[in-house]
Amino acid sequence: MPPDNALSASGDVYVSPRYLAGLPSHADPSFDPVAHWPHHYPETGPCQLVVASPDHRIRIGWFGDDYDTWVISAAEDPVSPARWTARINHTTPPEIVAGLTRALAADWAEDSNTFLNRPSVYWTTGIRPLLDAGWERNPPRHGVVDIVAPDGLAGASIDVAAADPDAETVTLWAGPPGWATRAEAVFTARTPSHLIAALAAALADPTPVIRSRTTLHPRLAELAQLAPVEPPKPTVPTPLDVRRAAAARRPTVLPTSSARRWTTSTPPPPAHPAARPGLRR
């Protein structure tokens, strides 16, 4: 990481890995994929915004300051209990949440139930993007399987022994322990595997995200790799560009051999042309 004096205290920086970027002052990236869905603003209660699919089978709740900042669920119809629920806390970067909301936007259609599919019987299906990214499996502990990133700062915990269909069985996490530093996304048992995989892929995505230094928790800033966001540098001119520019600045002068010299002598008269033979009749 560059030394602190090389980064502006209040400037924008690229944060890598992205799972250490935390939540900035807004959550726009998480709602961008569903910006065209109806928005509802409850007048009472802790929920500040509900973005629902047009048929209200999918609901994305935004609680702002609460620990469970996003509560996302899906049901068979608008009045049925949720088939599955995802709770995502206030330290999770919205760019990672967008992995899930983008998948939901792609799944939804009036005649589709893809977002209600039964999860795979293989627990590896939901966290396959983490395994493909080289994250390692730790020895199982009391019916729980742990997958950990190479830096040890992110991972997944899968409860492979829970029998309750509403039990919280998959947790994706990042950051050191602590209310202000640990990001968590918790899925219940009946969550479709491809939706968990969508968020897992966003978690493991190596693309950095932009943050203001003022929004980064000091502990996360210490652990992450930060690089200043700089404007693009001007293009370096090629040797041909340099020669053309020099030629454009050079004054136009006729060559010496082509310039008429001034003289006081009288030029000789022009020679008479030879007589041309007359035309024959």
Sequence and secondary structure as in RCSB ss.txt:
>XXXX:A:sequence
MPPDNALSASGDVYVSPRYLAGLPSHADPSFDPVAHWPHHYPETGPCQLVVASPDHRIRIGWFGDDYDTWVISAA
EDPVSPARWTARINHTTPPEIVAGLTRALAADWAEDSNTFLNRPSVYWTTGIRPLLDAGWERNPPRHGVVDIVAP
DGLAGASIDVAAADPDAETVTLWAGPPGWATRAEAVFTARTPSHLIAALAAALADPTPVIRSRTTLHPRLAELAQ
LAPVEPPKPTVPTPLDVRRAAAARRPTVLPTSSARRWTTSTPPPPAHPAARPGLRR
>XXXX:A:secstr
   GGGS SSSEEEEESGGGS   S  HHHHGGGTTS EE  SSSS  EEEE TTSSEEEEE TTSSS EEEEE 
SSTTS  SEEEEE TTS HHHHHHHHHHHHHH  TT  GGG    SSTTTTTHHHHHTT EE   BTTEEEEE T
TSSEEEEEESS   TTSEEEEEEESSSSTTT EEEEEETTS HHHHHHHHHHHH    EEEEGGGS HHHHHHSE
EEE          HHHHHHHHHHHS     GGGS    SS                
